[in-house]
C-alpha cells in the first residue's frame, strides 16, 4: 500500500441520524447476567410449553426406552426452543430484568424490614439491649 493512501472505515454518515445501540448497553455482574439468562430460558420454555409438556408426558415412566420412544417429541421440543433462542430474545430478557429491578428492590427492603422486626421481637422477648446483652432484673440475678 502506498504511503499516502488512507484506509476508509465504514461509519455513521451525515445522513444517518439513528445510532445503532449495542445489544448489551449496560455491563452487569456475573450474578446479574445469570438472572438475565434465567429469565431468557424461562421465556423460551413458556413459548414452547406445549412441546415441553408433550415430551414430559411421553417420558413419564420410561427409562431406557425414552430415547427411542420419545424421539419425535424431543425433536419438536428442541426445534421450538432453537427457534426462540436468539439475541433478540436475550435482549428482551435483559429489558425485562431491568423492568423488574424496582420490584426486586422492594422485595429486599421488605425482607430487611421483616428481619429487623424479628430481631426486635427477639430482643423484647429475652430482655436484651441493642448489643444483645441481658438487661433489667434478670441480668442482675444472673450475675
N, C-alpha and C positions, 0 to 999 in steps of 0.2 A: 504494500500500500504506500502511495506517495506521502511525503511528509505533510503537505498542505491539505490533504483530503481529510474531511471530518466524517465521523460516523453519525448518522441521524438515528435517533431513537424515537419510536412512536410514543406519543404522549398526548395530553389534552390539548386540543386546539382552541382557537379563539371562539369557534362556533359551538364547542362542546360546553354546555352550561350545567349539565347534570354530572357531578362527580360520582365515580363508582366507589361505593362504600365497601370496605372489606367485609368478608363474610363473618369474621370474628373480631369486631372492633375493640372489645374490652377484654384484656387478659384476665383470666380467672385462675384461682389457685387450683391445685390438684383435686381437693375435695369438692370444690365448686364445679369443676369440669365433670367429675364423676356424677354429681347430681344432675347436670345437664344431660349426660349420657343416659342416666336412669330415666329421665323424662322422655328422651328420644326413643328409647326401646319400649317404654310403656305406651307411647303414642303409636308406634308401629304395631305393637301387639293388639292394641284396640282396633286399629284399622283392619287387621287380619283375624279378628276374633272368631269368625265363623270357621275359617280354615284350621285355626288352633283347636277349636272345640271338636271338629271332625277328627283331627289327628289324635286328640286325647281320648275321644270315645273309642277309636279303633285300638289304641294302645292299652286301654284298660284291661287288666287281666292277662296280658301277654308278656312273655319274657323273650325267649329265643326266636319266636316266630314273628316278633314285632317288625324286624327289618323287611321281611318278605311280605307279610300280610298288609302292612300299612304304608307301603312304598308310595302309592298314588296320593294318599293324604299328606304324606311328608313332603312330596314334591310340590303339591299345590300350596302347602303352607310356606315352604321356602321361597317359591316363586312370588307369592304375595308379599312376603317380608322384603325380598330383594327389590320389589317394585317401589316400596316406600322408604328404603334405606338410601338416602341421598343427602347432599349438602343442604338442599332447601329444607328438608325435614329437620336436619340438625340446627339450622338457623331458627326455625320455628320453635324448637325446643329451648334454644338459648333465649329467645324473646319471651317465651312462657316462663322460664326461670326468673328473668328479671321482673316480670309482672307479679310473680309470687313472692318477691323479696319482702314486700311490706307485710304480707301475711306471715311469713316465717319470722320476721322481727316481732310482730305482735305475739306469736306463739312463744318465742323465747322470753319476752317480757312477762307474759302470763305465767310461765313456768318459774321464773325467778320470783315472782310475787308469791306463788304457792309455796315455794321452798322457804321463803322468808317467813311466811305465816306459820308454817310447820315448826320452824326454829323458835319463833316467838312462843308458840303454844308449849313447846318442849321446855323452854326456859321458865315459863309460868308454872307448869305442872311440877317441875322439880325444884322450883325456887332458886334458879340460877341467876347470876348477874350477867352483864354483857360479855364478860370473858369466860363464862361457863363455870364459874365457881359458886359454891353454895353461899346463900346469904340468909340473914334472919336468924330465928331461934334455932332452926335445925343446924345451921353452921356452927353456932355457939355450942350446941350439945355434942356435936361430933368431934370437937377439938380435944 
